[in-house]
Amino acid sequence: MRVSLALAAALAVQAGAALAEYPEGPVTFLVPWPPGDLEDVLTRMIAEDFQAAYGQPAAVLNRPGGGGGPFPGAVEVATSPADGSVVGSFVIGVPVVGPQIGIPELNPNPFTPVGIFLTYPFVLATSGDAEFQTMQELATYAQSNEVLLGHFGAQLTPTQVSFALAHEMGFAWGADAAYDALDCNTLASGDVDVINTTIQLIMPCLDDVTILAAVTGERLPLAPDAPTVGELAPDLAISLWNGLFVPNGTPQEVIDRIAEVAQATIASERAQTFAAETGAQIYWQDTAAATAQIEGDIATMGRIAEITGQ
């Protein structure tokens, strides 16, 4: 028994040492988007706090191309060692769509979520003097009028939701087009009737536009009267979120250490101030909650694909 107790004590010491050793060297947080967007700013906050907490260099590396494929940044994380040295900061498309589009490194899903921390404040918005001021009024108006939709790309989750929502509400967009910028000027110019954009980009003219719906999990504080898509069509309840991911097989104690810092960052005053200024929804969903979220989103995206035929 004494030998067993001694062995157990030695193993406990070794486990504690292993935990204390992570991170043993530099850690890269890989963002598969250009710098400057919401997820990039928040990931940089997490990296700064990570470096301060653990005393090892932590840098953010941008690998553009992560929205709808081919996900070069995600592939880089998938093929990195499962030791926490590379952490992916991914949108919903990476774990939900990535395994379905023929990229060998992403099928089956090679990632374990550390946690989800951000929902982009996507909305459907129109001019404040448009002939429709609710989604129900839009559905009626579109029966006899062509309504033009502007979006950031047909493959993006909020755009797909916009297509499916129209179908579920009994109308079709007269036409749609992708734009590099969707802001106050887009609506003011009359180029489109409805834009699928983030509330951050229309904050300067928020008093002059109408938010028809929020493509988010909960109503946005900046547009409390606008229903979420999930309220209008429960089967389409989905949003564009971002989370931290590591390769499968990464030790739990490593995941816990990353999560500890990230959760503290998201709760910090500077992150909360950033959220208030941009309209972003920030929170922390741990590994279990994030895994459940992904499973539910895969089912929802399947329904959306059936509706849109894409």
C-alpha positions, 0 to 999 in steps of 0.5 A: 500500500505504501508503494502504491501511495508513493507511486500515486503521489509521484504521478500527481507531482508529474501531472502538476509539473506537466500542467505547469509546463504548458505553454513550454514555448511560443503559442500561435493563435491563427485567424483565417481572416484579414486583420481588423475584424471583430474576431481578430480584435478579440483574439488579439486580446486573448493572446495578449492576456495569454502571454501575460498570464503564462510568460510565453510569447503569444502571437496572432497570425492571419491566414485569409480565406476562412469564410466559406473555404478552402480554409487554409488557416484551418488546415494549418491548425488541423495538421499542427501538433496536438499540444496547444502550440497552435490555436485556431480562431474559427467561424462556424463554417470551419467545423460545420461546413469544412468537413463537407466540402472535400478537404481531406484534412478537415474530414472527419472534423479534426478539431476540439472546441476550446470554447465559443466567444463571439456572435457577429451582430448580423442583421437584415436592414432597410431604409427607415422610409422603405415601404416595409418596416417589418419582415411580415410587411416585406413578405407581403410587399415582395409578392408584387414588387422586386426586392433586392438583397445585398450581402457579403457572399452567398456562401456565408451563413447569414446570407444562407439564412436570409435566403431560407428565411424568405422561403419560410415566410413565403417570398423570394428575393427579386435579386441578390448581389455580393458587396465588399461594403454594406453600410449607410451609403449602400442603402442611401444610394438605393442600389439595394432594398435590404442589406445583410450586414453587421450592425457595426457598419450601420451604427452611424445611421442607425436612427435612419434605418430599420432593423428587420431581423437579427441573425443572432441567437438573442436580440441585439441591445442596439435593436431590441425591437427587432426579432431574431431569425429564430423567433420568425422561423425557429428551424432557422435559428443559427448565427455566425459565431467564432470560437477557439479550436485545437487539434483533436487529442490535445490534452484536457489540461492544455484546453483548460489553460487556454479556456481559463485565459479566454474566458477571463478576457471575454469578461474583462472591461475592455472586451465588454466595452469593445462589444458595446461599441461594435454591437458584438455579442460576446460570452463564453461557451465551454467545450461541452456547450460548444460541441452541442452548439456545433451539432445543432448547427450542423442539423440546422445547416442541413435544413437550410441546404434543403430549402435553398438547394445549395 
